[in-house]
């Protein structure tokens, strides 16, 4: 939660995903020494961002054979309603049912490696009606290529993408090819993304590690909810 969290206010929410070998603790939000907390606190202090809530779930849906790929069901049916019910978000939560799409401009999803894949394959391609900002850092090899992403987006004719940001290290032998394949020609294949407006793909020297992923978070935190 942001410093001076106030239950009478409304906050945007970022769902921040881990990689294939990690869990909800991989970004270390359970530690006071967490770099994400330091980044957030500094960005808020210097008024580079408005305070928002960061949620780091376990991206493996319990009991599912392909748990990483069915997480969207848990995200939509359980996690987002839980956050809306228990924290000061923009959603008008009702335990008897409420419109999750109404607060989509106040939700973002981002992640590293497998979490980057989930951000694209699940967040953008399955949950565009309830999330509108996306950040993929070193998106994993099972990430959809651009043509498939564009095809999936056709299922959401009424919903736009507020921003997509992608980052990968140029020495990343695990994810560079898949992360690049997801964005190459994407702006030509869908009218939901325009380079320089709501789409940015960045490469820089680095591998498949937190030097890249912390940079990705730092950059995306200043893009989301603007």
N, C-alpha and C positions, 0 to 999 in steps of 0.2 A: 504494500500500500504506500502511497505517497506520504511525505512528511505532512503533518497536520491534517491527515485524512479526516474529512468531515461528512458524517452520514446525511447531513441536510443538503449536500451538494450532489452534483451528478458528474461521473467520471467515465471517460473512454476506457476501453479494455483491450489489452493485447494478450493473445494466447500465444505463448512462446514455447515451441516444441524442441524436444531433444533428439539425439541421433539413435541409430540402431542399437548401439551398445549401452545406451544410457537409460535414464528414467527421469522422473519429475525433479530429481536433485541435480541433474547434470549442469544446469546453469547456476547452481549453488545459491538459490534464493533463500534456502534455509540457514545460510550462514551470514553472520554480521559482516564478514569480510568480503562478501559477494561483490564482484566487479560490476555487475549489472546494477546493483543498488547505488554504487558510487557514481556510475555514469548517469543514472537517472537523477540522483540528488544534485549533481553538478549542473546538468542541463536545466533542471527546474530552478536552481539557485540563480543561474545566469539568464533566466527567462528565455532560454532557447526553445523550450517546449512548455505546454500546459501539463500539469500533473495528470498521469493516468495510471490505471491499475495494470499490473503484470501478473498473468497466471501461467504457471508452468505445470501442465498436467502430465500424467503418464500417457504416452501416445499409443500404448498397446491396449486395445479393448479386451477386457477380461474374458477369457474362455473362447476367444475366436481363433480359428486355425491360422488365419492371415490377419493377425491382430492389428498390424500397422495400417492395413488397407480398409478396415471397417471402422476406424476411429470416428469417421464422420457421423455415424449413427449416435455414438456416445456424446460427441460434441453438440449435436443438435438437440437430442432428446433429454440429456442429463446435465452436461457440464454448463452450457450457457444458461439454461434455466436456473441451475443452482447458484451461479454467480449473480444473476439478476435478482434472485430471491434474497440473497444474503449480503449484498454489497450495494453501494450507492452508484448504480449505473444509470444510463439514459432510458433503459427499457421500463415499460409500465407492466411490471410482473403481476400475474394473477395465477394463483395455484390451480384455478379451474381452466387455465389456458389463456394465452396471450399471443399477440402478433410479434414474432421474433424479427420480422423484416423491418419493423418500424425503426429500430435502433441500429440498423446495419452500418450506417455511416459512422457509428461510434464503436465499431469493433474492428480489430486487426488480427492477423495471424502471421506468424513468422517462425522460422526454425532453421536449425543447422543439419546438414547432411540428410538423413532420413526425414527429419522434421521439415527440411526444405521441400522434399518430395511431398510430404503430407500437406504442406502449405499450398503447393500447386495442385496436386491431384485431388485433394479433398477440399481444402479451403476455397480455392478459386473455381475448381471444376465441378464441385458438388454442393458447395454452400455459399455461392455467390449471392443468394437471396438474403443471407443473414450476416455476411462479412464483406467488407469493401476495400480493405487495405491488406497488401500481401508482401512479405519479405522472405526471399529464399536465399539462404547462405550455403553455398556448396551443395546444391540439390543433388540427391543420391541417384545412382544409376537407373532405378526404376521410375524416375520422373518421366511423365509424358513428354514426347517431342512436340514441337510447336504446332504441327498440323493437327495432332490429336487434342491438344489444348483448345485450339480454335474451334474444333468440332464440338467439344464439350460445352464451350461457352455459348454455343447456339441454343442450348437448352434454357438460357436465361435472357430472353429478348428484352425483358423489362428492366434489367438491372445492369448498371454500369460498374466499372472498376475505378475506384478513386485513385489508387496507385499500385503499381507493381514495381518492386525493386529487387534485382538479383545481383549477387556478388559471388565470385569464385577466385581462388588463387591460381595463378598461371602455372605453378608447379604441382598442382593437385592432381595426382594420377588416379585418384579414386572418383572424383566427381566432375572434373572440368568438361569432359565430353558430354555428359548427360545434362549438366547445367547449361552448357552452351547450346545443345540441341533443343532445349526447352524454349529458348528465346530467339534463336536464329530465324529470321523471317516472320516472327510472330506478329509484329505490328502490321505486316502486309496481309496476314491471314484473318485478322479480326478487326472490326472497327471499334472495339472496346478499348484498344490501347494505341496510344500515339507517342512515338519517341520524342522525348523532351517535354512532354506535357504530363502524362501519367504513367510513363514507362521509363525505367533506367536500368541498364545492364552494365555492370562494372567488373573489370578484372584488375588484379594487382598482384605483384609478386608475393607468393605465399603458398603454403601447402594446405592439407586437410586438417586444420587445427584451429584452436581458439584465437590465435592472432588474427585470423580472417573473420571468425565468427563474432568476436567482440567488436571489430570494426563494422561488421554488418549491422549489429544491433545499434551501435552508436549512430550510424547513418540513418537507419530506418526509423529510429526513435524520433528523429527530426523531420521525417517525411510524413509519418502517420498522423492522421487527424488534423491535417492542415487544410 
